[in-house]
Amino acid sequence: MKMLTLLEVGNLGGLVVMIIGVIIVIALVVSLVITLIAKVIYEWNNDRKFTKKQFWQTMLISLLICGLISGFVCGGM
């Protein structure tokens, strides 16, 4: 199997890797923002604490939903 480099001229493998990387980074940022909003709402008026486990679970669920949406948008039906 041929190794992919980011600056290939003849093949578009590097472009595909860069697009996938950008999609992953955007999904992580969106998931982080959604998780932080959920944390603020959860801790708004009560003495409840948003634990580390809840943070990562919310982040994972949000990331999975972002992955489903991006897969639908990029892959089509």
Backbone as CSV, one residue per row, in Angstrom:
resi,resn,N_x,N_y,N_z,CA_x,CA_y,CA_z,C_x,C_y,C_z
1,MET,0.838,-1.176,0.000,0.000,0.000,0.000,0.886,1.243,0.000
2,LYS,0.523,2.199,-0.795,1.300,3.421,-0.936,1.056,4.360,0.249
3,MET,2.118,4.926,0.773,1.993,5.860,1.893,1.419,7.189,1.409
4,LEU,0.549,7.784,2.223,-0.031,9.075,1.880,0.850,10.195,2.414
5,THR,1.059,11.190,1.600,1.721,12.402,2.065,0.751,13.557,1.884
6,LEU,0.969,14.626,2.613,0.032,15.742,2.555,0.176,16.571,1.289
7,LEU,1.309,16.487,0.613,1.528,17.345,-0.546,1.727,16.542,-1.827
8,GLU,0.930,15.531,-2.039,1.014,14.784,-3.282,0.399,15.605,-4.401
9,VAL,0.994,15.530,-5.563,0.490,16.305,-6.689,-0.439,15.460,-7.546
10,GLY,-0.026,14.251,-7.869,-0.809,13.433,-8.784,-2.019,12.791,-8.140
11,ASN,-1.942,12.472,-6.885,-3.026,11.772,-6.203,-3.676,12.723,-5.203
12,LEU,-4.940,12.535,-4.944,-5.650,13.420,-4.021,-5.785,12.828,-2.619
13,GLY,-4.941,11.866,-2.294,-5.000,11.244,-0.970,-4.716,12.224,0.147
14,GLY,-3.754,13.108,-0.067,-3.432,14.109,0.949,-4.585,15.053,1.201
15,LEU,-5.273,15.414,0.136,-6.435,16.293,0.278,-7.538,15.613,1.081
16,VAL,-7.729,14.331,0.829,-8.740,13.572,1.567,-8.385,13.511,3.047
17,VAL,-7.115,13.279,3.348,-6.672,13.226,4.742,-6.873,14.580,5.412
18,MET,-6.574,15.657,4.699,-6.760,16.987,5.275,-8.238,17.294,5.510
19,ILE,-9.098,16.904,4.593,-10.537,17.137,4.763,-11.065,16.350,5.952
20,ILE,-10.655,15.101,6.079,-11.089,14.284,7.215,-10.577,14.884,8.523
21,GLY,-9.340,15.361,8.521,-8.786,16.001,9.713,-9.554,17.247,10.116
22,VAL,-9.925,18.054,9.135,-10.698,19.266,9.418,-12.072,18.902,9.970
23,ILE,-12.699,17.888,9.405,-14.010,17.458,9.897,-13.902,16.985,11.350
24,ILE,-12.855,16.239,11.668,-12.677,15.744,13.042,-12.443,16.899,14.010
25,VAL,-11.610,17.854,13.618,-11.330,18.997,14.498,-12.596,19.824,14.727
26,ILE,-13.358,20.073,13.674,-14.599,20.841,13.817,-15.590,20.093,14.704
27,ALA,-15.690,18.771,14.532,-16.598,17.984,15.371,-16.173,18.041,16.837
28,LEU,-14.871,17.994,17.099,-14.393,18.092,18.482,-14.721,19.450,19.096
29,VAL,-14.528,20.508,18.334,-14.810,21.854,18.852,-16.306,22.032,19.105
30,VAL,-17.132,21.583,18.164,-18.584,21.695,18.340,-19.032,20.876,19.549
31,SER,-18.487,19.677,19.712,-18.840,18.838,20.860,-18.421,19.490,22.170
32,LEU,-17.260,20.110,22.174,-16.793,20.790,23.380,-17.712,21.955,23.738
33,VAL,-18.118,22.724,22.745,-19.025,23.853,23.001,-20.369,23.351,23.525
34,ILE,-20.907,22.311,22.905,-22.186,21.757,23.357,-22.066,21.230,24.784
35,THR,-20.954,20.569,25.088,-20.745,20.037,26.432,-20.617,21.154,27.459
36,LEU,-19.923,22.215,27.106,-19.795,23.338,28.038,-21.141,24.031,28.267
37,ILE,-21.952,24.135,27.228,-23.297,24.700,27.396,-24.133,23.807,28.308
38,ALA,-24.031,22.489,28.115,-24.766,21.554,28.977,-24.287,21.667,30.424
39,LYS,-22.995,21.862,30.614,-22.447,22.013,31.967,-22.975,23.276,32.634
40,VAL,-23.010,24.369,31.896,-23.514,25.627,32.458,-24.990,25.495,32.820
41,ILE,-25.772,24.869,31.965,-27.197,24.679,32.249,-27.381,23.770,33.460
42,TYR,-26.573,22.719,33.559,-26.697,21.760,34.665,-26.356,22.403,36.005
43,GLU,-25.370,23.279,36.012,-24.916,23.886,37.265,-25.500,25.275,37.496
44,TRP,-26.515,25.668,36.763,-26.999,27.052,36.774,-27.445,27.536,38.153
45,ASN,-28.487,26.960,38.715,-29.034,27.473,39.973,-28.916,26.503,41.139
46,ASN,-28.394,25.370,40.909,-28.382,24.349,41.956,-26.971,24.124,42.472
47,ASP,-26.903,23.296,43.483,-25.604,22.925,44.030,-25.052,21.677,43.354
48,ARG,-25.699,21.254,42.290,-25.240,20.054,41.598,-23.908,20.321,40.910
49,LYS,-23.078,19.298,40.894,-21.760,19.399,40.274,-21.729,18.529,39.031
50,PHE,-21.230,19.070,37.951,-21.065,18.333,36.700,-19.743,17.588,36.792
51,THR,-19.805,16.283,37.017,-18.589,15.513,37.265,-17.790,15.310,35.980
52,LYS,-16.580,14.856,36.176,-15.700,14.584,35.036,-16.283,13.472,34.161
53,LYS,-16.873,12.473,34.800,-17.484,11.372,34.054,-18.651,11.878,33.209
54,GLN,-19.486,12.736,33.792,-20.602,13.299,33.036,-20.103,14.161,31.886
55,PHE,-19.009,14.886,32.114,-18.436,15.723,31.065,-18.015,14.873,29.872
56,TRP,-17.278,13.791,30.132,-16.791,12.959,29.032,-17.914,12.178,28.373
57,GLN,-18.929,11.776,29.150,-20.068,11.097,28.540,-20.836,12.038,27.619
58,THR,-21.041,13.267,28.075,-21.730,14.252,27.247,-20.910,14.572,26.006
59,MET,-19.604,14.681,26.179,-18.717,14.953,25.046,-18.779,13.814,24.031
60,LEU,-18.769,12.578,24.502,-18.809,11.423,23.611,-20.136,11.338,22.859
61,ILE,-21.231,11.542,23.565,-22.544,11.497,22.914,-22.657,12.601,21.868
62,SER,-22.199,13.784,22.216,-22.236,14.900,21.277,-21.342,14.633,20.069
63,LEU,-20.182,14.041,20.306,-19.269,13.719,19.209,-19.860,12.652,18.294
64,LEU,-20.538,11.678,18.869,-21.192,10.653,18.048,-22.307,11.249,17.193
65,ILE,-23.068,12.162,17.772,-24.131,12.814,17.001,-23.532,13.669,15.886
66,CYS,-22.455,14.390,16.186,-21.776,15.176,15.142,-21.238,14.266,14.039
67,GLY,-20.735,13.106,14.418,-20.246,12.153,13.428,-21.356,11.623,12.540
68,LEU,-22.510,11.359,13.140,-23.652,10.908,12.341,-24.100,11.987,11.364
69,ILE,-24.143,13.221,11.840,-24.572,14.324,10.974,-23.565,14.540,9.850
70,SER,-22.272,14.533,10.173,-21.273,14.748,9.123,-21.240,13.574,8.147
71,GLY,-21.475,12.372,8.634,-21.549,11.224,7.736,-22.732,11.313,6.795
72,PHE,-23.835,11.810,7.299,-25.018,11.984,6.457,-24.779,13.071,5.419
73,VAL,-24.162,14.175,5.845,-23.923,15.290,4.928,-22.871,14.917,3.880
74,CYS,-21.772,14.320,4.313,-20.683,14.009,3.379,-20.972,12.765,2.543
75,GLY,-21.650,11.799,3.129,-21.882,10.546,2.424,-23.171,10.500,1.643
76,GLY,-24.094,11.339,1.994,-25.387,11.315,1.326,-26.251,10.193,1.861
77,MET,-27.343,9.976,1.188,-28.265,8.937,1.651,-27.948,7.631,0.979
